[in-house]
Amino acid sequence: MDDAAHHVDAGLIEDRGLIEDWPARPWLLGALGALAGLLIHLVVGDASPEDSLRAAAVALIVFFALAAAFTLREKKLAEPLIFSALLGLVMGGIAWQVVAADGHRAGTEFAFAAGCFFALLALPLFQADFHRTRLATDYRATHFHVWADAVSGGGALAFVGLSWLALLLLDGLFGLIGIDAIGDLMEERAFGLAWSGGTFGAGLGVIRNNLKVIGALQNVVMIVFAILAVPFGAALLVFLVILLASGGKALWEATDSATPILLACAAGSFILANAIIRDSDEDRSPSRIMQIAAAVLAGVILPLSVFAAISLGVRIDQHGLSPERIWAVIAVAVACAYGLACWVALIRGRKAMWSARMRDANLHLAAGVCVVALVLALPLWDFGAVSARNQVARLDAGEVKPEDFDFSALRWDFGDAGRAELAKLAKGEGEVAKLAIAAQEQSERPWRRFETASSAERIGNLVLRSADPDMRAAFEHLLQEQRWRCASACFAIEIGRFPSGARHVALVEASNVEHFRLSRQELTQFDARVRGYGAVEVDQFSKGAQVEVRDIAVRQVEVDGKAVGLPFVVDPEEPSTQTGEENLLITVTTTE
């Protein structure tokens, strides 16, 4: 470890009066955590999770307790308590509006995540006295608090886990002598919340009484990250060269996962670059290779972010807007802002000075993003309404065919604004109105895999071993409703008939076989697997129990001579009347 760097960090926190040997801190924070846990239990009780007032109260308690635990100091109590109360009120208000708007506005979970991100940034800024010094805040103090909070929070969580392990061991120990009091106590929700909160606070208090140790541990983490930065930066350079040489073809063929992967790599580059440049030029790694790696990592953030933006743009052009994509646009914009700031630092700072300019940019961007995150967490705009209007405009313009349009998204994913647009479509005429009415009548959201093949393509993949028009109509309707089915070749095979006249039909797709009852044009899925596979229905047997082995007539689907799916029998509540052998194999043979 770099001893000089360690002394610098220790000197910094000593000069700022941040090291306090406060013996009461672990006890005070432990009591605070236990009280918070008990209050959460009292507030929640057996209430419905949709209760917005209770959600607000829980958020207020949690964020007040966490903020106070990280900021309280023996010689300065008023300011941390005021900050913690304000943060708790803000997050409580955000939680209230998120739960109250659930189902009415789309993407409320992202709004709450934005609020959490705001709190995560606001905490170290407050600890570094940003509320007093603003943009003149000492970057070294901010950087130290970010890492100190992360390390101490992680350590406190580890202590919570160890404390529960100790309880389990004690429960087992006392269980040997017939005492189950500890186990019974662990099953009580009130005790669990109080114990977890109390041990988290106590562990955090012990760790924060030893900030010098945290400073040393921070240096160890930075060294490990700096070593990782060299191969990571080299790999990203190779990736970008290959991608540019291919004209981006590989990227455009993988648009479903490209954006989050690129953004994750950009975030990793930012973290590793800062691990090398540290919080001052004196602390920066003296290794020439490390410094080059830091410059490379800082330089690739913008290209990665731009490629993520292009990938997302292709996605939006193909499928239109959705609340998730709008939030992704915001994330990409933030990444591009950081990447652009790094390029400005590299160009204006040239060689040695670029790292200082990057540190300034980090502080400014952190303050700006903190404000943006808070604004986005407030109910100032409805991304569901924006998305619904965009999707309907694409339908009206003929950019998407009615059979390929996701009416279910308007019904379930875009909130009240989406349902309002769906109602307008249902009042129209033709196929659009018919499909809109069908979506309105849905009682639950059909599970789907996003942006799979179009309905026409999936219907074209369906092979029916029957000329019955009712069977074809039923399966075409199924494929329109359940958009994940038949993305590749699939087969619908009639197996037999029930006494009621309904038909037993199997849908074979890849390695999966599903069973349906077909009555006219209505399909009902049922489980036809062999009974008893992997099931144990009794815990104990008496000595007089009858034990026997019974043969069960089973059937098996084969594709090109290979078994597909599980063996099956017809539901015994309505036995089928197949013709031929009961053990008949249903065989699908591929023909050229």
N, C-alpha and C positions, 0 to 999 in steps of 0.2 A: 504494500500500500504506500501511496505517496504521503510521507509524514507531513510535508509542508502543506499539502491540501487539507489534511486533517486539522492542523493547527489553525489554518485560515477559517475553516468552518466553525471550529470551537471558539475562536476569537470573535467571530461574527456574532454568534448567538450569546456569548458572554457580554459583549459590548452592548447588545440590544436588550440585555436583561431577560432573555428568554429562558435561561437555565434557572430553575427554582427548585431547590430541594424542599419540596412541600410535603412533609410526611403525611398530612391529612388527605392528599390528593387521591390515592387509591381508595380510601374509605369513602370519601365524598362522592367520587365518580361511581363507585360500586353501589352506594345507596341511591344515587340518581338513576342509574340503570335499572335497579330493581324496582324503584318506584314507577319508572316509565313503563316497565313490563306489567306491573299490577294495574296501572291506569288503563293501558291498552286492553287488558282483560275485562276491566269494568265497563269500558266504553263499548267494546265489541259484543261480549256475551254471546248470545245465540242469534244476533241480528243478521239480517240479509246483507250480503256483500254489496247490494245495490243502494244501500242507505247512504246518501251523500253526506249527511251531517256527521255520521259516525266515521266515514272515510276521512273527512276533513279533520275531525278530532284526532284520529290516529296519526295522520300526517303531521299535524302540529306537534303532538307529543314526541314522535320519533325524531323529527328534524330539530326541534328545540333541544332535546336531550343530546343528540349527536353533536350539534354545534357547540353547546355548552361544554361537553366533554373535551372537545378539541381546543377550545379557546380560553377556558377559565384559568385564571392565574391568581395566586394568593394576594398579590399587591394591586391587582386591577380586576375587580369583579363587575363593576357597573356596566362598562362597555360590552364585554362579552355577553352578559345577560340580555342587554338590550338588543344586540345583534342576533342572538339566538332566538329571542322572542319574535323579532321581525321576520327572520328566516322561517320560523315555524308558522307564523301567520300567513306568509306568502305561499308556502307549500301547502298549508291547509286549505287556503282559498283555491289553489290550483287543483288539489285533489277533489274538492267539493264540486267544482265546475266540470271536471273530467267525469266523475261518476254520475252527476246529474245529466250530463249530455250524452252518456253512453246510449247508443242506439239512435240518438237524434242527430248527432254530429259525427262525422267519420274521422278516424285517426286520432281519437282522444288519447290513446295509449302513447302516441308519439309526443303529444303535448305534455303529458306528465314526464316522459323521458327528458324532454327539453328542460322542464323545471328542475329535474334532478341534476342535469348537466350544469344549469345555472348555479345551483347550490354547491356543486363540486368545485366550480371556479371561484365562487364568491368567498368560500372558506379561506383558502390561502391568501387571497387578496386582502381580506380583512386582517388576517394574522400579520401580514406585512405592512399594515397601516396605510393601505391604499386609500381609505376614506379620508385620510389627512393629506397625504403627499401626492395622490392621484398619479399622473404619468411620470412624476419624478420619483416614484417608489423604487427602492433599492431592489434590483433584479435578483441579487444574491439571496436576499431574505425571502423573496417570493419562491425562488427555485428551491431553497432549503425547505420551506414549509410544505411545498407540494410533495416532495419525497419523504419528509418526516411524517406527514399525515398518512401517506400510503403505507410506509413501513410500520408505523405504530398501529394503524387500523388493521393491517394484516396480522400483526403479532397478537392483537387483542382477540381477533377471530380465532386464531389458533389456540389461544388460551381457553376460549369458550369450548372448543372441541375437546381439549384435554380435560376440562372440568366435567363434561358429560361422561367421558370415558372413565374418570375416577368414580363417578356415581354408579356407573354400570358395574364396575369391579366391586364396589362396596355392597351393592345390591346382591351380587352373586355371593359375596362372602357371608353376609348376614342371612341369605337364603339357606345356607348350609345348616344354620341352627333354627330354621323355621321362622325367621323374622322377615316379613315382606313389606315393612313400612316404607323403605326407601323406594322400592319398585312402585308401590301404590302412589307415593308422592310424585314420582316422575311422570305418572300418567295424568296428573292434574294439569290442566292448561295454565292456570294461574301460577303454579309453581314453575312450570317450564319457562314462561315468559319472564318471571321475576329472576329466576336463576340465570338465564341467558343474559338478560340485561345487566344483572349485578356482576357477573363474572367478566362480561365485556368491559364494563366501566372500571372494575378493579384492575384488570390486565392493562387497559389503556393508561390508567393512572400510574402504574409502576413503570411502564415504558416511557411515558412523557416526563417522568422524573429523571430520566437518564438520556437527555437529548444529545449529550456528548457521544454516547454509544451509538445513537441513531446516526449521528454525523459520520462516524467511522463506518458503520454498516452501509450508509449511502455511498461512500466512496468505493466500497467493495462491489456494490451493485453496478456502479458506473463503470468500473474496470471490466466487469464481466460483459456488460452491454457493449463497451468499446471494442472488445475482442470480437464479439459477434458482428459488429458493424462492417468489418472488412469483407468477409465472405458474402454477407447480405448485399452490400453495395456492389460488389463485383457481379453477383448473380443478377441484380436488377439491371445493370448496364448490359449484360449479355442478352437479357430478355428484351430490352428496348431496341437493341441493334437488330435482333432477329425479327421482332415485330415490325420495325420500319422496313426491313428488307423484304418482308412478305407482303407489304402494302396493307398490313392490318387484317389480312384475311382470317387468320386464326382467331383474332379477337372478335370479329363480326359473326363468326360461326358459333360463338359461345356467349352470346349476349345475356343469357339467363343468369350467369354467375360472374360475368366480367366486372361489373361495376363494384360490387362489394369486395371482391378480391383486390382490385386495383386500389380502392380506398384504404383497405387494410394495409396494403404494402406502403402506401403513402404515409399513413399514420406510423407504421413501424420505422420508416426512414426518418421521420421527424424525431421520434423518441431516441433512436440510436445516434443521430447527428448531435442532439443535445447532450447525450451521454458523453460525447467526446469533447465538445467545446466547453462543457461545465458551466459554471456561473461567473467565471472571470478568466482573463487571459493567463493569469498566474496559475490557475487550477487546470487549465486546458492541457490535454495530453501532449507531451513534448515529442512524441513519435511522429515522424514525417508521414509514415504510412497511415497512421490514424487520422492525421489532419486532412490528408487527401481523401480518405474514406468519408470523413465528415462532409467535405465539400461536395463529393459525389452524391452522397445521400441527400444533402440539402438541394442539390441541383435536379435530382430525379423526381422530387415531390410534385413539381408543376407538370412535367410530362405525364406522370401517372394519373394525376388529377384530370388533365385534359383528355386523356384516353378514356377515363371513367365517364367524363361528361359526354364524349362522343358516343360511347357505348349506350349510355342512358338515353341520349337523344335518338339513337336508332330504335331503341325500345319504345320510346314515346311515339315516334313516327309510325311504328308498326301497330301499336295497340292503344295509343291515346293515353290520356292522363288518368291517374288514380291517386288517392291520397298518399299511398306509400311512395309513388314516384315523385310526387311534389316534395315530400320530405327528403327523398334521395337527392333531388335537385338542390335543396338547401345544403345538405351535407357535402355535395360536390362543390358548391360555391364556396363553402368554408375552406375545403381542402385547396381549392384553386387560390384563395386569398393567401393561405400560408405558403403555398408554392411560389406565388408571385413575390411575396415578401422575401423569401429565401433568394430568389434570383436577383432582386434589387440589392440585397445585402452582398451577394457574391460580386455583382458588377460594380457597385459603388465602393465596397470595402476592399476590393481587389484581394490581395494575399492575406496578410495577417489581420487586417481590420474587419474582415467580413463577419467574423464570429461575434464581435462586439455589436455590430449593426443587427445581426440576427437576434441577439439577446434583447435588444430594444424592441425589435419587431414582435418578439414573443410576448413581451409584457403588454404592448399596445393591442395586439390581436386578442390576447386573453381577456382584457377588459372589454373590448368590443364584442367578442363572441358571448361573453357573459350577459351583456345587455340584450343582444339578439336572442339568446336562448330564453331569457325571461319574457321578452315580447312575444315570441312564438308560443310560449306556454299559456299565454292569456287567450281568452276566447274572442279574439278580434277578427278572425276570418274563418271561413268554413271551406276547407280544401275538398270536402265531399261535394259541395255545390259547384265548385270550379270543375271538378272531375266529371260530374254528371252532365253539366252543360257541354263540356268538350266531347264526351262520348256520344251524346245525342246529336251534336253537330256533325260528327263523323258519319253517323248513321244517315242523317238527312242528306249529306253530301254524297252518299254512295260509296264512301271509302271502305265500308264494311257491309257485307250482305246481312239481311235480317237473320238468316239461319246461323250465321257465325257471330252475331252480336250477343254479348253477355247480359241479357235482361236480368238475370239473377243478381248481378253486381249492383244494378240500380235498386233492386229490392232489398238487398242485405248489406252492401258494403259502403254506400255513399250517404247514409243517414236519411233524415227527412227530405233533404233536397233531392236525393236520388229517387225516393218513392214518389215525390211530386212530379218529377220528370216521367217516371214510369206511368203514372196515372194519366198524364197528357198523351202518352203514346197509346195507352189502352183505349182512349176515346177516339182514336183514328180509325183507319180502315185497313183491310188486307192482312197480309201475313204479319206485319209489324204489330198491329193491334192484337191479333190472336196470340202471338208469343208473349206480348206484354201482359195480357190477361192471365195467361198460364203462370207467369212469374209472380203476379200478384197473389195468386191462389196458393203459392208454396207455403207450407207450414214450417219448414226448416230449410236452412241453407244447404243446397247440394254440395257435397264435398267435391272439390275439383283440383286438378293440377293446372297451375296457371299457364295460359298461352300454349296449350297443346295444339294438335292439328285441328283444322277447321271441321265443322260438322259434316260438310260434303266429303272431305277426305276420309273421315272416320267411318261414315256410312259406306263409302266406297271400299273400305277395308273389310267390311262385314261380308262373310260368306254364309248363306243360309242353305242348309241341306233340306229345303222344303220350298215348294212353289206357292204355299198358302199366303195370300195377301194380308190376312190378319196378323200372321206371325211377323212378316216384314214390317208392317205398319207399327206394331208394338215395339220392335227393336229399334226402328228409326227414331221413335219418340224417346226411347230410353237413351240413345246416344246423344240426342239433342239436350236432354236434361242432365245427363251425367257425362261431362265433357272430358273426363279422364279415360274413358273406355275406348278401346279399339284404335289407339294411336298407331298400331301396326295390325297385321292380319289377325282376324278373329273369326271364330266359327260358332254358329248357333245350330244345335242339333236336337231334334226331338227324340226323347228317350222312350216315352210311354205315355199312357193316359191314366188319370185317376178315375175312380168310380163316378165322381161327380161330372165327368166329361172334360175337366181341365187337363191340359197337357203338361207333362214334365219336360222342360227344355233346359239344356246345359249350354252355357256360353263359355267357350274355350278361348283364352287369350294368353299367349306366351306360356308360362308354367302355371297359370291360374285357371281353375274351373269353378264356375258359380252356377247355382241351380235356381230355376224359376218355375212358378206355376203360370201357365198362360191360359187365361179365360177370355175368349174373344180377342180383344186388343189390349187387355190389361195383364201386366207382368207383376208377379209378386215373388220376391226373392225368399228362399228358405234354405235352411242348413240341412244338407243330405249326407253329411259325413257319417262314417261308421260310428255308432254310439259306443261310448266307453273309452275312446282313445285318450289316454293320458288323464282320465277322470277317476277320482276316488270318492265314492259317495257315502261311505260309512267309516267311522273312526275306530270302532272296536267290533270284534266278532265274539259271539257266544260259542261255547263248546258244542252246542246243538245245531249250529248253523250249517246249512247245506252248501257245499262247495262243488261246483261242476264246471266243466268246459263245454261251451255251446258253440256250434258252428253257425256263422252268420253269412248269408248269401250277400256278397258284395259285388260292386261293379267298379270298373276302372277305365278312365279315359286314356287313350294312347294317341300320340302324334308321331307319325313316321316310325311306329313300332316302339316308341319310348313312353313310359308312364308319365302322365301329366296330372298334377293335383293329387288329392287324397282319394283313397277308395271311398265309395259312397253307397248308401242305401236310401230308399225313399222313406220319408217321415212315416213312422208306424201308425200315426193317428189317421193317415189317409193312404193306405197301401195302394201302390199302382198295379195295373194289370198289364205288365209287359208280355210280349209274345216271345217265344224262344227260350233259350237257356237263361236262368236267373244270373249266372255269372258271366253273361255276355260282355265282352269288351267293346266299348265304343271307340272305334279306330278312325282317325283322320289321316288320310294319306295325301301328302303333297304331290300335286301333278304339275308337270311343266306345261 
